[in-house]
Amino acid sequence: MRVPVEWLRDFIDVEEDARTLAERLTALGLEVEAVAVVAPEARGVVSARVEAVEAHPEAAGLKVCRVAAGPAGRFTVVTGAPNVRPGMAVAMALPGAVLPGGMDIGVRDVRGVASEGMLCSIAELGLGDQPADRAGLADLEDLAGGDPAGVPAAGADLAPWLGWTESVLELSLTPNYAAHCQSILGIARELAAATGRPWRFPWDRQGEGGPGRQAAAGVAAGGAPAPEAPGGPGGGEPGRQEAAAAPAEAFLGGDWPVRVRIADPEGCGLYVARILLEVRPGGSPLWLRRRLVAAGMRPIDRIVDVTNYVMLELGQPLHAFDAEAVGGGTVVVRSAAPGEVLETLDGRRRTLAEDDLVIADASRPIGLAGVMGGGNSEITPATRVVLLESAWFEPRRVRRTARRHGLLTEAAQRFEKGVDPEGVVRAADRAMDLFQQAGAGRAAPGAAVARARAFPERRVPWRPQRLRQWLGVDLDDRTMAGQLERLGFAVDPGAGQVRVPSYRTDIEGEVDLAEEVGRVYGLDRIPALLPGGIPAPDQVSPRLALTWQVREALARAGAQEVVSWAFTRPAVWDGLRLPADHPWRRAIPLLHPLAEEHSLLRTTLLPGLLDVLAYNARRQQAGALVYEAGAVFVPEDLPLRELPAEPVRVGLAGYGELGGLHWAAPPVPVDFFTLKGVLEALLDELGIPAAACRWEPVEEPWLHPGRAAGLWLEGRRVGWLGELHPQVAAAWDLAGRAVAAELDLEALLPAVQPVPAYRPVARFPAVRRDIAVLAPQEMPAAAITQRIRQAAGPLLEAVHLFDRYTGQPVPEGQVSLAFALVYRAADRTLTDEEVDGVHGRVRQALADMGLTPRS
């Protein structure tokens, strides 16, 4: 936000230079990023008079002008401006001048005539960029409001007159600051609190605002005159319905009758309409252009410029309608009808939602309330009557509408933080005065004021001792009360309450009062002391602790962690060969994606991991094994009716070979069994017993048939593993056999043993026996392992598959599997007879499965 110091002086006496002001505001918590001037590079532009105008001898449409620039001398300048005339007061850029934006001016030959400098248009002076601002030369007398005495003498430097040298404070307002700080008035109030000086309204120089007037009747908190609108007192908290809301109507008679009806009192609490007659189109005078440019806004025309001026000055957004385009002379504030369409001022046709609050006439919507007007009622050069809107709209409704349609306008940013309900009428009156000062038209007397809800005073408890505890500073009650009153609060020690000013929409409780006292007292003066008491121990959620553990375990297993986008693109579903009804395709679309590549919230980690593999493969990396632990977004239904579930999953993917850590170590292939081993090691480190897990063949569209497995834990599927289908690998340009896996950490969490169970070191020797069987190729080795454990009982310490063989003499369709069984007892040395008995039961159990023993 840009705050011109000259504009600030209208509201408060400023004695300090701009840098001192910046330090004071920063100490209050309003960070000033920079102190600048409007056009620091501009120089060499002076006031001048055109003495003579002749046609260019060699170029039709060009004119040769004789220009007097006072002490600087007389110059010959060539121009193509159609409005140049003898006697015209103009802005002349002398040779060597620099215009706003950095354009250098010199002497140049124009078709045989030396042009000594340049005569400037309004656009070239940095005071507007509309077509009318570029069409001809800037007439300084016209800019001065038609008063020749207001134009600097010929030869005078125009930089101060044009506002180029004006100091500007560039504030970086954090989101927690309410709309009261997004205006010149709000900054003046803050500065008054920092300095103790009174502030005032520019149009009310007789009575000064500030701490001394807060107790007077009819005066709002902070010294602001409190215009009373029919229907109840001012001073409520926007966004909170503290009194019953009901439809409201108001009527304004006179030269141009208008009726206002609030049909949606939940969305609009107060609406003010005023009429401007005898509208004169055209550009704004210099004083208005200067301030808008200094504040960072583009001058457009008199009507729009005044509404922007009031919004910057008072923080109350306004909107101007062409009154003749408002059907039936009726303004209705209502919710949009299903399927209703409105073309907004940016030229886009928008289909409205039922939650959108609209401004309508008797038959159609003419604007999105608090966000943007409609093209069907915009101001044009043919506009003769203007209907001015000033209103209080419910902040959450404005925010939802603005985000839904991607319209983050200056008005919406203020409405969604809550504007001052007491300032609604004040802003409309101020705009009508400025319209007349700018020569935009004649203000019709009176206003249509419709109030659909009351805004009762808000009060919070006054307990000074609690404020001292929060601040850690021993301030007396009177000092703290005085600091709050300088900010516009009213402290009533007898009642034990503090009245909150209506413009402070961010104040909710006592802790906010402590912050306000601390700001005025000086945050840098509060000693840096540790709070007393015993700090609470860190609390880490089981879900987060599991995520950390998984990341560390996979890193130790040799995988590299990656963090991919939480967004994906529609094209990946076809790349993964997913059918139309696959759950992964039910992804949440973003309303306003940065690009098509990031237009959906991910429902699986797989596409992001494959993008990482493809990136490495394109750079000729021989292999990679990567993992990611992160959330996916699973909606209950689309379109969204409630927030989606966000389960945390861990995904792995790899291809090629990983080189050994030593020159003599052979490369390790990244294949199905490598990835399965990594997952089994992870499950073991999480304390999930192998007996509780089961791997079984699965068929998934993105995985190779016959080279895919699902992981079941206690009867529930918790993940998948496999080699990518060749078509999927080709879609990501991955050569060879790429593999991937994904586990649902939420499903694993109940089985995780956070603390490993202690097992004493074995004191007695183990006995190893091997057994080999012929099994059907489609039978999982895990099923055989599970049967061995069941048959062997507690004496079996471990079982490992150490050999898998196909080929002669093994019959076709079968495979030879060899297992190593380790037997041990905790309290004795096992005898051969005991081991033989247990091993015999194992052989019999395998025979009962239809397996043929080979040893």
C-alpha positions, -999 to +999 in steps of 0.1 A: +000+000+000+013+034-010+006+064+013+015+099-001+027+121+028+011+152+013-023+134+014-017+123+050-013+160+060-049+165+052-058+143+082-031+151+107-003+176+112+029+160+100+060+176+115+085+148+108+102+139+075+091+108+056+118+086+071+109+095+106+072+088+098+083+054+084+101+046+117+070+056+138+046+035+117+070+005+117+073+006+154+035+004+156+036-028+135+028-012+101+060-022+083+072+005+059+092-013+032+105+018+015+103+056+014+102+067-022+092+096-044+066+094-072+089+099-101+125+098-089+141+097-124+120+125-140+136+159-145+139+187-170+102+194-177+092+231-174+061+252-180+061+269-214+038+289-237+032+282-274+039+314-293+034+303-329+022+272-348+031+265-385+026+234-407+056+213-412+070+220-447+078+183-454+053+163-434+015+165-434+000+163-400+031+176-382+034+211-369+064+233-361+059+253-329+077+282-314+077+278-277+088+302-249+101+286-218+109+317-197+146+319-186+154+287-204+148+305-238+128+299-269+127+266-287+115+251-319+096+219-314+079+195-339+047+179-327+018+159-342-007+169-314-040+179-329-049+203-301-017+225-301-025+262-305-009+296-300-011+308-264-015+273-250+002+266-216+022+233-221+047+211-204+079+211-223+107+185-219+139+204-225+168+187-243+184+164-217+151+158-198+139+125-185+102+116-184+085+093-159+094+058-170+129+067-180+123+082-215+153+105-225+146+136-245+171+153-268+174+173-300+164+152-331+158+158-368+122+155-379+120+155-417+146+183-420+135+204-389+155+202-357+130+195-328+146+209-296+128+189-269+092+177-267+058+189-258+042+164-235+008+147-233-009+138-200+002+102-205+038+112-211+037+132-178+027+099-160-008+112-151-029+088-170-029+062-198-063+064-213-067+071-250-078+107-243-046+112-222-025+103-253-045+121-279-031+155-275-009+178-254-016+184-218-033+218-214-019+231-181-047+256-176-072+228-181-054+206-156-054+235-131-092+236-133-094+264-159-075+289-137-045+305-155-033+318-122-028+282-111-002+274-138+035+280-129+052+308-147+070+300-180+103+282-174+093+270-139+102+234-130+070+214-132+082+185-111+067+198-078+035+210-095+030+176-112+037+157-079+068+140-091+088+150-060+062+139-035+073+115-008+054+082-006+055+055+022+053+020+008+037-001+035+037-039+036+004-047+055+003-083+068-031-101+064-040-097+101-044-060+097-081-051+091-095-027+065-090+002+089-053+003+079-061+002+042-068+039+039-052+073+044-077+079+073-066+046+090-029+055+087-036+090+102-054+074+131-024+051+137+000+081+135-022+100+159-019+071+184+019+071+180+024+109+183-005+119+206-016+146+180-053+149+170-065+139+136-093+154+116-114+150+085-102+173+056-137+187+052-142+195+089-113+217+099-133+235+125-135+205+149-104+184+154-108+147+158-088+126+183-088+116+219-103+148+232-137+143+215-146+107+221-170+113+250-190+139+231-225+131+221-229+121+184-192+115+179-179+081+169-149+065+186-117+082+176-133+115+170-151+107+138-185+123+133-211+095+134-238+100+108-269+082+119-287+062+093-323+053+100-328+020+117-304+020+146-272+032+161-238+028+146-209+008+160-211-029+153-188-056+142-190-065+105-193-102+100-212-110+131-249-108+132-256-095+167-291-083+159-318-099+139-316-091+102-346-084+081-353-072+045-353-034+042-364-007+017-356+029+011-368+055-014-352+087-027-375+111-046-366+143-064-352+148-099-343+111-103-363+088-080-346+055-070-358+027-047-334+004-028-345-030-015-323-053+005-337-088-002-308-107+014-302-091+048-276-118+057-254-105+028-260-068+031-266-049+063-266-013+050-270+002+015-268+038+005-277+052-029-271+088-041-277+104-075-254+126-095-271+147-122-259+166-153-228+143-155-199+158-175-175+132-190-138+138-192-106+135-174-099+145-138-082+177-126-046+177-117-051+175-079-071+143-083-047+128-108-017+136-087-030+118-056-042+087-074-009+083-092+011+088-060-011+061-043-004+037-072-037+039-091-044+048-127-066+079-134-094+069-158-122+095-157-138+118-133-164+094-120-142+064-115-113+085-102-135+100-074-148+066-063-112+053-062-101+084-043-127+079-016-118+042-013-081+051-008-089+080+015-116+065+038-113+028+031-149+025+019-153+010-016-179+027-038-194+018-072-210+041-098-238+028-121-252+045-151-286+053-136-304+052-169-293+015-172-308+006-139-342-008-150-372+006-132-351+029-111-349+000-086-318-014-069-322-049-053-295-066-032-302-103-035-287-138-040-281-148-075-306-172-092-293-206-103-277-203-138-279-165-138-252-149-160-235-115-156-209-099-179-185-081-155-166-049-163-136-070-174-156-083-203-160-119-191-194-137-189-197-153-155-222-180-145-233-171-110-237-194-080-266-192-056-243-180-028-232-150-049-245-117-037-256-095-066-268-060-072-298-062-095-323-039-110-360-048-115-351-077-139-314-086-141-281-085-121-260-054-127-230-062-104-213-086-081-218-070-047-185-058-032-164-073-061-170-058-095-198-041-115-215-053-145-209-042-181-246-036-186-245-006-162-210+008-166-203+045-170-197+056-206-191+090-222-229+090-229-238+087-192-260+116-180-271+104-145-249+084-121-263+062-092-236+059-065-235+029-043-220+028-008-227-003+013-217-027+040-216-063+026-210-095+047-173-101+045-175-139+041-199-137+012-177-112-006-146-134+000-163-165-013-176-147-044-143-131-052-124-164-048-150-183-068-147-159-098-110-151-094-117-114-089-093-101-062-102-065-066-092-036-044-128-033-033-131-071-025-099-070-004-115-043+018-150-057+021-137-092+030-119-077+060-149-057+071-155-020+064-167+005+090-205+005+090-204+041+104-184+052+074-209+041+047-230+073+046-199+094+052-181+080+021-212+086-001-214+122+010-177+127+006-179+113-030-207+137-039-187+167-027-157+155-047-178+149-078-188+186-077-152+198-070-140+178-100-167+192-122-183+158-128-219+169-122-245+181-097-253+162-066-290+155-060-300+162-024-307+134+000-299+097-001-318+064-001-305+046+030-317+010+035-306-007+068-313-044+072-295-049+105-284-030+135-247-028+144-247-027+182-217-015+201-191-041+209-175-042+243-148-064+258-138-068+294-113-044+310-090-063+333-057-044+335-039-071+355-045-096+328-031-072+302+000-068+323+005-105+325+002-109+288+026-080+281+051-088+307+054-050+315+042-034+348+022-005+333-003+013+354-040+013+346-042+050+335-013+046+311-028+016+294-062+032+292-047+063+277-029+042+250-061+025+241-080+058+239-054+072+215-064+043+192-101+052+194-112+028+222-133+041+251-123+027+285-149+025+313-131+014+345-162+015+366-181-009+343-150-029+337-155-026+299-138-012+268-159+000+239-144-010+206-146+015+177-167+004+148-138+005+124-118-021+144-132-052+129-102-072+140-107-068+178-124-099+194-112-102+229-089-091+258-058-105+242-063-081+213-063-052+237-030-063+251-016-063+216-029-027+210-014-015+243+019-031+234+020-015+200+015+020+213+038+014+243+065+002+219+072-035+212+110-027+213+106-015+249+091-048+262+120-068+278+129-101+263+122-125+292+114-161+293+078-167+305+075-183+340+062-218+347+071-252+333+068-254+295+045-281+282+063-311+265+063-313+228+034-331+214+039-348+180+009-365+165+013-403+158+007-396+121+035-371+119+059-393+139+052-422+116+059-400+086+093-390+100+101-426+108+092-438+073+113-411+057+144-420+078+139-457+071+137-453+034+167-430+033+187-457+051+176-482+026+193-461-002+163-443-016+164-405-023+136-383-010+118-360-035+090-335-030+068-332-060+039-309-067+006-315-049-011-308-083-013-330-114-028-328-149-057-346-165-034-362-191-018-385-165-049-406-162-047-417-198-009-422-194-017-446-165-043-464-185-070-457-160-106-466-169-132-438-168-146-449-135-113-454-116-113-436-082-080-418-090-098-399-118-121-383-092-096-355-086-105-320-074-101-294-101-086-260-092-108-230-100-078-209-112-048-231-119-015-215-128-013-239-158-030-270-172-001-290-158-012-281-123-050-281-127-059-310-104-052-320-068-034-353-068-051-385-057-019-406-058+018-399-055+026-420-086+025-393-114+049-370-095+073-398-089+072-408-125+079-372-135+110-373-113+122-406-129+116-392-164+136-360-155+165-382-144+163-405-174+164-376-199+196-366-183+212-400-189+212-412-153+218-449-152+192-455-125+173-440-096+153-450-066+132-422-051+105-419-025+080-393-013+058-391+018+029-367+014-008-362+014-032-369-014-067-354-017-097-378-018-131-360-022-163-376-009-181-363-040-177-338-068-184-310-069-171-305-034-197-303-006-172-306+022-135-307+026-117-337+011-099-364+031-061-360+031-045-394+038-008-395+040+009-420+017+044-430+008+054-438-027+085-453-042+096-456-078+128-466-096+145-478-128+178-490-140+207-499-118+223-483-087+261-483-085+278-498-055+294-476-028+328-492-036+345-497-069+344-534-064+307-535-055+285-547-084+256-525-094+222-533-079+192-537-102+162-516-093+135-543-099+104-558-084+124-578-058+146-549-048+116-527-041+098-555-023+129-559-001+129-522+007+092-523+017+097-554+039+126-537+056+104-507+062+076-528+077+101-546+099+115-513+112+080-501+120+075-532+142+048-547+120+052-585+122+057-603+090+031-628+100+005-600+099+013-591+063+004-609+032+015-603-004-009-615-032-010-610-069-031-581-082-041-566-115-039-529-119-041-509-152-007-492-146+012-523-136+026-552-157+003-583-157+019-610-136+045-586-120+023-569-095+014-575-059-009-561-033-001-558+004-027-569+029-025-561+066-049-579+089-074-584+061-072-549+047-053-538+015-028-511+024-007-508-007+006-521-040+039-529-057+049-538-092+066-533-125+051-506-146+031-516-176+052-511-208+027-485-221+029-465-189+067-466-190+066-455-226+043-426-217+070-413-194+099-423-218+113-448-193+133-476-209+136-510-193+117-522-163+106-494-141+090-502-108+068-484-083+049-489-051+026-470-028+015-476+008-013-460+028+004-448+061-030-441+077-038-478+073-004-489+087-006-466+117-028-490+140-003-518+135+029-498+141+049-506+173+065-472+182+088-489+207+105-522+196+098-552+219+129-563+237+141-599+231+170-612+252+201-624+234+198-661+227+219-682+251+214-715+233+225-726+198+202-727+168+196-756+145+191-750+108+172-773+085+166-767+048+136-778+028+128-776-009+095-782-026+080-781-061+052-756-063+029-742-090+044-711-105+013-690-096+016-699-059+031-670-039+061-680-018+046-660+010+017-685+013+042-713+017+062-693+043+030-686+063+021-723+063+056-732+075+052-708+104+018-722+114+031-758+113+064-753+131+050-734+161+070-715+187+103-733+181+107-718+146+128-686+150+131-676+113+123-689+078+139-675+046+135-683+009+171-687-004+166-703-038+142-702-066+148-724-097+129-732-129+141-754-158+153-790-161+146-812-144+118-791-128+085-799-147+070-771-168+046-749-149+063-755-116+091-739-097+116-752-071+116-732-039+142-738-011+137-725+024+160-722+053+144-729+087+161-718+119+149-736+151+158-724+187+145-727+222+150-699+247+155-722+277+175-752+264+195-767+236+172-785+212+178-822+206+177-838+171+146-857+181+128-824+190+139-808+157+130-839+136+095-839+151+088-803+143+104-805+109+084-836+101+052-816+108+063-789+085+070-815+056+036-830+062+019-796+061+035-788+028+025-821+014-011-814+025-009-782+003-002-804-027+035-795-028+061-821-038+092-823-015+126-823-032+147-828+000 
